[in-house]
């Protein structure tokens, strides 16, 4: 999916293009389950949409990112890890590990 087609903030669109370049354009899918949030989007593995990451810019310092990692649902509450204030390198490393992306570039 082309990030410029999304109804998201320009800053998030630029970040998504950067992530496509660093992680690989085919290494993740975009999940726009939150259309009312212009500074947030979901990312998942092309093979496993149940394991996804909720990426957001709101409430973060410039150049920093928030990330909620969600794991497949089990009985009860889903398992979620929350990261705040990640720089781009930390974001790329965390997403690569969570989405099982073996080959990626670091900024």
JOJOWO-V665000 format. One record per helix or strand of 3 or more residues. SS is the DSSP state (alpha for helix, beta for strand). FROM is the first residue (numbers start at 1). TO is the last residue. If there is no record, write none. Layout:
ss=SS from=FROM to=TO
ss=SS from=FROM to=TO
This chain:
ss=alpha from=3 to=5
ss=alpha from=10 to=23
ss=beta from=29 to=31
ss=beta from=40 to=45
ss=beta from=48 to=56
ss=beta from=65 to=70
ss=beta from=80 to=86
ss=alpha from=88 to=98
